[in-house]
Amino acid sequence: MKKTLNRNVRVASLATAVALLLSLSLGTYALPKAASQDIVDTAVAAGSFKTLAAALQAAGLVDTLKGKGPFTVFAPTDEAFAKLPAGTVEDLLKPENKEKLVAILTYHVVPGKVLAAQVTKMNSAKTVNGHSLTISVHDGAVMVDNAKVIKTDILCSNGVIHVIDSVVLPK
C-alpha cells in the first residue's frame, strides 16, 4: 500500500510539474503580446524613419496614422529617402507641396492589417490614395513597385509596418 501511495504521489507530482511547465511555456509563447504603440510611435522609436516622421508631420498625417486604423504601412527608411534625387525631400516638405507629399505618403498606406503571409499572395494592393501598388516576388524577395521589402510584420496597436528600401511613387 505504501509503495502504491508513493508511486501515486510521484505520478501526481510529475503530472503537476508537466502541467505547470506547459502552462508557463504556452502562456509565454502561444500568443504574441499585443503591440502597445501605434504606427507613428513605433516608427519614431525605431530611429530609422526620421525622414518619414518629418514628412508625415509636414503632410498633416500624424493624427491619421495614430488613429484607430487598422493600416498597413510600407515604410521607407531614411536610407530609402536618401536615394531620391538631391533636394527632393526638402522640396516635398515645403508647405506649397503638401498635396503632392500627401499623395506620395498615402501611396505607402493600405487600409486594413495585411501581414506578410497575405502580402506574398497578392499581385496588387489598393492604397489609401486610390492607386494600386504592384506586388511581386522575385528570387524570394517581395517587391512593392520598385521597392524591396526588407523587414515585415512590425505589429502596432493600429496596424502593421513592412519596411521597404525605396520610396514608391504613384503613377
N, C-alpha and C positions, 0 to 999 in steps of 0.2 A: 504494500500500500504506500509506504514512504517513497519507494522508487518511482511509482506511478505519479505521486504528487510532485516530486522533484522534477520529473520529466515534463509534466503538465505546466509547471511554473516556468521551466526553461523554454518550452514552446511558446507559452503566452508572452514571456519577456522578449523572445526573438520576434514574435509577430508584432508586438508593440514597437520594438525598435525599427523594424522594417516599415511599419505604417508611419512612424514619426519621420523617418528618412524620406519616404515617398512624399509625405505632405510638405516637408520642407523644400524638397527639390522641385516639386510641382508648383508650389507657391512662388518660388523664385523664377522658374523658367517657363512655365506653361503659357503665361500671358505676358506680353511686353507691357512695360509700365506706360501709362498714358502720358503723352507729351504735355508738358505744363506751359510751354511758351508758344506764342503764336508765330506765324511765318516771319514777320518782321523782326521780332526779338531773337528768334533762332538764328536768322541770317546775321544780325548785328553781333550776336555773341560768338559766332564762328570766326569773325575777324577777317575773312577773305571776301567780303561783299560790301566794302566801304563805298565803292562807286555805285553799286546797285542801291544801297540805302540812300545815298545822296540824290540819286535820280528819282527814287520813289518820293522823297521829300519834295523835290522841285516839281514833280508832276502832281502833287497833292493826292497820292495814292496810299500813303502810310495808313490812314484810318481804314481804308477799304481792306487792305491786306491784314489788318489787325482785327477785322470783323469776323463774324461767325463762320463764313465760308460754307462748306469746305472748298479749298482751292488747291490746285496743283501748280506749282511754280517751277519752271525750268530756269534756274537761276545762274546767270553768267557770273563768273568770278571776276575779281579785279583784273587778273591777267587777261581774261576774255575781253573786257572793255579796253584794255591797253592795246589789243590787236587792231582796233579801229583806227582809221587814219588820224594823224595828229590833229588835234583841235576839235575833233568830232564831239567828244563828250562835253567839253567846255561849251561848245556851241549849243548842244542839246539842252544844257542846264539853264540857258538864258530864258527869262520869262516869255519872250516873244516866240519861243519854240516849244512851249508847253504842250500844245496839241500834238505835235509830232512825237514828242517824248512819251506822252500818254499812249499813243498808238503803238510805239515800239515796246514799251513795258507791258502793256496789256496783251501783246502778241506772245509774251512769255508765260501767260497765265491761262490755264484751262479750268473751267468750272468743275467742281467735284474733286474727290480724292482718288487719284489714279496712281496706283502703286506700280512699281517696275514690272511685276509679273503681267500686269494688264497692258502696260505701255508696249512691251515687246510683241504683243499680239495685234497691235493696231497698225494701220497704214497711215492714218492721219488723226488729228485731234483739233476740234474747233476751239479756238481761243476766245477769250473774253472780248477781244476787239472785233470778232466776227470772221476773221480769216482763219484758215486751217494750216497747222504745222504738218509737214510731211515727216512721217516716222518710218525708219527703215533699220534693218540690222545687217551689217556688213562685217564679215570675219569676226563675229561675236561682239562687235561694238554696236551699241544703239546710237543712231543718229537722229537728231531732230533738226530738220532742214540741213544746214551745213555744220551744225554743232554736234560734237561727240558728248554723250552723257558720261561723265567721269565719276559720279557718285550718285547713288539712288536711295530712295526711301528714308529721307530725313523727316521723321514724323514730327508734326507740330500739332498744337491744340486745335487748329482750324484748317488742317490740310497736310500737304506733303511737299517737300522740296526735292528736286532732282538737279544736281549741279551739272552745268554744261561748260564747255571750254571756249565757246564763241558766243557773241551776241547774234541773235537771229533777227532778221528784219522782215517786216511784212512786205509782200509783193506789191 
